[in-house]
C-alpha cells in the first residue's frame, strides 16, 4: 500500500499567494504584450508547486516528490 503525503507549498503561503497574483497579472498582461507569457510561467511555478512524499508501507521506502497542482 502506498500513501501519498502532501507536505506543504514549495515557497510557503506568502510565496504561493504572490505566485497566484503574478499568474493572474500575466493573464491580463498577455492581451497587451507577449511578455505576459513569462509572468504566467513564473507565477504558475511559484503559485502552484508543492512538495510531497510517497510512503510505501509494504516495502519500507519513502520517495520525495516536487510537483504542480
Secondary structure per residue as TSV (DSSP state, phi and psi in degrees):
chain	resnum	aa	ss	phi	psi
A	1	X	-	360.0	130.7
A	2	X	E	-110.4	128.7
A	3	X	E	-105.8	132.2
A	4	X	E	-102.2	111.0
A	5	X	E	-102.7	117.0
A	6	X	E	-89.7	120.3
A	7	X	E	-87.5	-65.1
A	8	X	E	-165.2	179.2
A	9	X	E	-76.4	145.2
A	10	X	T	-65.3	-34.7
A	11	X	T	-110.3	15.0
A	12	X	H	77.8	174.8
A	13	X	H	-67.8	-35.0
A	14	X	H	-70.8	-44.2
A	15	X	H	-64.8	-35.9
A	16	X	H	-66.5	-43.9
A	17	X	H	-64.1	-42.9
A	18	X	H	-63.3	-37.9
A	19	X	H	-63.7	-39.0
A	20	X	H	-66.1	-40.4
A	21	X	H	-64.0	-43.5
A	22	X	H	-64.3	-38.7
A	23	X	H	-61.6	-47.8
A	24	X	H	-65.1	-40.7
A	25	X	H	-61.6	-37.1
A	26	X	H	-66.4	-37.9
A	27	X	H	-62.2	-43.0
A	28	X	H	-69.0	-41.2
A	29	X	H	-71.7	-23.9
A	30	X	H	-61.7	-29.2
A	31	X	T	-65.0	-28.6
A	32	X	T	-102.3	-29.2
A	33	X	-	-151.4	143.2
A	34	X	T	-68.5	-12.7
A	35	X	T	-65.1	-17.2
A	36	X	H	-63.1	-24.9
A	37	X	H	-64.6	-35.7
A	38	X	H	-66.3	-40.0
A	39	X	H	-65.4	-35.9
A	40	X	H	-63.4	-44.9
A	41	X	H	-64.9	-45.1
A	42	X	H	-66.4	-44.4
A	43	X	H	-65.0	-38.5
A	44	X	H	-66.0	-40.7
A	45	X	H	-64.2	-47.3
A	46	X	H	-73.2	-35.9
A	47	X	H	-83.4	-29.6
A	48	X	H	-116.0	6.1
A	49	X	E	-87.9	151.2
A	50	X	E	-148.4	168.0
A	51	X	E	-117.8	146.4
A	52	X	E	-155.5	174.4
A	53	X	E	-137.2	152.7
A	54	X	E	-106.8	124.2
A	55	X	E	-111.8	119.6
A	56	X	E	-93.7	116.2
A	57	X	T	-77.8	-37.1
A	58	X	T	-72.3	-52.2
A	59	X	T	-105.8	100.9
A	60	X	T	-60.1	89.5
A	61	X	E	-136.1	156.9
A	62	X	E	-134.5	124.4
A	63	X	E	-116.6	113.6
A	64	X	E	-74.3	145.8
A	65	X	E	-137.3	139.4
A	66	X	E	-112.3	127.5
A	67	X	E	-142.3	177.1
A	68	X	E	-119.1	153.9
A	69	X	-	-65.7	360.0
